[in-house]
Amino acid sequence: MPYVKRKAHYGNVSDLIDYIMNDDKTDDGLLVTGINCNAQLAVTQFNATRQKYHNRGKRTAYHLIQSFAPMDNITPEQAHEIGIRMCEELYPNFQCVVTTHIDRGHIHNHIAINSVNLSGRKLNDKRNDDKEGLYAARNKSDEISSEYGCYILPKTTFKFKSSNNKSEIYRYYKHKTWRDTIALQMKELKFKCKSLDEFIIKLFELGYDVKFGKYIAIKLQGKERYVRLKTIGEEYSEENLRLYFEGKSPLLKNASKEYEETEFNKRYVRTYREIQACLLVTTGFSAKNSGYPKFQDAIQKTMSQSSKIQALLDVLQAENINSFDDLQNKIEGYNEQIYEANKEIKKIEKQNKSLLERIEKAQEFIFLTKEYKYVEYYKSLDSSYTIPEEMKYYEKIRDELGITSIDEAKQIIIESSGIRKQINSLRSEVYDLQQKLFRLDLMKEKELLKSDLFIHNIKVGNNRIDYKNSTKDRWCIELPYSRNTFVFIDKKLSTFNHKYGYNTLFLINDKKYDIYVKGDDGKLVKDTYLSGEQLDRLVADLKKENTQKHKEENINFSSPNLPQ
């Protein structure tokens, strides 16, 4: 990230141009370029333009300095190109002289800009002008320099509730910058992994927590809130990641498997065989017609469907599931294992809280060290340079850890690697169990849906589950679209859709369900009972009533009160 500053030049413009075109500084004049003027005649041409438009202001030109850090490792020729491109894009109608100085320990451009352009308009010197202001120059410099491999400091904005409470720096830093950290690491990780599962497991190894629901969400260790992958960037949405990884896998190499058909899995095995036959024909036809042009989308969708069924069959085969009872027992077993593993993770984290906080700070120290070196360098160039607030956070954690180098920070992480490995191993185990659980829950829902014994249109989110009053075998559910009305549902007759985040309650038509209301003391009191069919109809009526109420509220809100 080159450091850019600009100041107005007063008096004779020849003083400025003679200084910046000094042969000793510009490799004997090789690194000098005129834009909209001849560099050797720039003084005359600058003056002529101002005289033409009767410009008698004290400002005769502007002096822009663009300094490159030695860490960026660019050549003088590249720096010169950056300066030229910046002027051409920012000041296309102004006369400019771009020079690159190589006489110091760092490469830097000096640029003279005439105070008026070829149409007689003065340069807009307001800092925040989005075309010609200083901030625009810095943004354009960053944009072009990044193409040449220069490091660009993240732009972080801080707003403090109190100017006296500078401890807020740390909270705002952590809130503002951790998404940038995730984006950088995910970009590198994506190209190293061959599947979404491997991608998630690698995130665990980097210290992230992962939450599954309608969307996959992650957070850095120590952060309070999760962020959805898709909000980091559309390319990281679960759907796009799945498409990316599926698109990289070979079409038919070792893809097809043979499964023993049983009474329980026969529907899935036969569907899988049909898909494989379809793939064989489609890819063969596509190959005869020079690749994929017309068939790639269809092939990708079919492959995606095939991989999902294959994953399901793999679980059934590995877990020896041959009946609905086997399926239910495995689901209960997975839930119990996940619960115990999560309990163990929380126990380890509680026992090692101070150590984990120290690791977190060491990780952030490593991440910010590069930026801090750039900031120190810019400060050495300009004593008035304002150190970004996040660098104060860096200094704070540096002092708290009592370290001065990245090697020392890495040593802190290495010394506690045993604890981290233990936690990450448990997290990976939970993730693997969750993937199996998701597939089995989906199969359970399909098995219940194809039965004629149930009605199944009641769907509720987890926020409707009263966990306190639920038992080992039954969920206590607050009925959707109601307040304070509860029913108990057999856990075996409920499923959870992990992708969309809702539970489906399967009711038996002629079974009697006790309906409860909650008293002021929080205890449930039996109110009445309904058959499965009546309960289903009640929820449908509540939904209809709730929808009508919202429509009326929206009409009243949007309609103005007209005079009578």
Order of alpha helices (4+ residues) and beta strands (2+ residues): beta-alpha-beta-alpha-beta-alpha-beta-beta-alpha-alpha-alpha-beta-beta-beta-alpha-alpha-alpha-alpha-alpha-alpha-alpha-alpha-alpha-beta-beta-beta-beta-beta-beta-beta-alpha
